[in-house]
Amino acid sequence: MSRPRLSAARLPAPLAADLPDGGVGIVHLGLGAFHRAHQAVLTQEAMRVEPGPWGICAAAQRGGRVRDALAEQDHLFTVTERDAAGERLRVVGSVRESLVAVAEADRLEEALAGPGTRVVTLTVTEAGYRHDAVTGRLRDDDPDVAADLAGGPPLTPVGQLVAGLRRRRERGHPGLTVISCDNLPDNGRLVGGLVREFCDRRGETGLTDWVEEHVRFPSSVVDQVVPATTDRDLARVAEALGLEDRAAVVGEPHRRWVVEDDFAAGRPAWDAVGAELVADIAPHQAAKLRLVNGTHSALAHLGLLAGCGSTAAALDRPEFARYAERLLLTETGPSLRRFGAAPGGREVEALLNRLANPRITHRLDQIARDAPRKLPQRLLDPAVDLLVVGAEPRLICLAVAGFLHQQGFPALPLPLPLRQSRVFRRLMADAVRRIDQDGVTATLSRIGRN
């Protein structure tokens, strides 16, 4: 049975009363599910605690499906949070406008240059910045980067940022804060460096100087599992709400955001609703990459070899659960000691309970994508830190061996200390041999007994 679409007029009064008021003060690049489940929710909560003009103008990069769905629903959408205890549904109204960046370049520039815009956030994925992972510079072999540098309508997020900042400077408007929410080390410094490089390569030294003085690029860490929305998810939302929501998202209840406290022109009261403002992002960043993402990658590359489809399916098997617990307690966790932090048993238990959430399908094949870009920060860097203090990264090597088997032994760039380490080479050879001879399940079972 078809149902009427979600809209402001049809929203039940108790849900409508929860929606915040206020104009647009944030532009977001990357209108994906993660942003809608994470920053949009925290921004709505912050606007309820401390009202202000912090609504969001959200830009999809190319595709118009989500933009069209939101426009047809007065930019309202639902977020369903699921865990073992059940599920809870909320309606989110912090997104006030939406557009498609590549097709509506001038409108995006106007939004970025608007005097009321004080914060720009980004979720464009690790690959969306079109940078070289080793040098941290724009990729010269990327045709969209070349087109942006040549002066055409901007096709990349960095080009879009620069176009908006250029127009902002020309109009004499104040600076703003740019916050990357993508899973990259020192993401704020990366984006700031790419913006300044873009300006320099275009010969716009005046704009480079203006950005240096007026724009802030704090780094941030985000954490929440938000899988792709399925047709079944949409049907459940329609049944619960009595209205059809074609922009619905589903995620776990856990929602974390850590941001360096360096803002140019104000911000929503995010810190009043759970976000953490910190002076040093490094320990939080390392913990997220090594504990959460490192465990994700280890389960993905070993679990796919054993026929598992999701983190929950893998952790439902005792040998995988024991392996993940020991990986956290004896290797990736202790590797954080140089940052002054290492998880205790309760933190490890809480993390594993999150990853084993039976109501969230976090697919292992999705986690395993783009592994050569992900593994250095998630598993190889902690291996280096363990070797420095004389510890053996045996379980990390097993995860890397799983990656090699699972993806057909591709080349994997190793940090110099690992290339030079006889211990690491020995452990890797042993891990590859064990999976070859015994298979993943027997290998993990043996680790659990030992």
Secondary structure, 3 states (H helix, E strand, C coil): CCCCECCCCCCCHHHHCCCCCCCEEEEEECCCHHHHHCHHHHHHHHHHHCCCCCEEEEEECCCCHHHHHHHCCCCCEEEEEEECCEEEEEEECCEEEEEECCCCHHHHHHHHHCCCCCEEEECCCHHHHCECCCCCCECCCCHHHHHHHCCCCCCCHHHHHHHHHHHHHHCCCCCCEEEECCCCCCHHHHHHHHHHHHHHHCCCHHHHHHHHHHCECCCEEEECCCCCCCHHHHHHHHHHHCCECCCCEEECCCCEEEEECCCCCCCCCHHHHCCEEECCCHHHHHHHHHHHHHHHHHHHHHHHHCCCCEHHHHHCCHHHHHHHHHHHHHHHCHHHHHHCCCCCHHHHHHHHHHHCCCCCCCEHHHHHCCHHHHHHHHHHHHHHHHHHCCCCCHHHHHHHHHHHHHCCCCCCCCCHHHHCCHHHHHHHHHHHHHHHHHHHHHHHHHHHHC
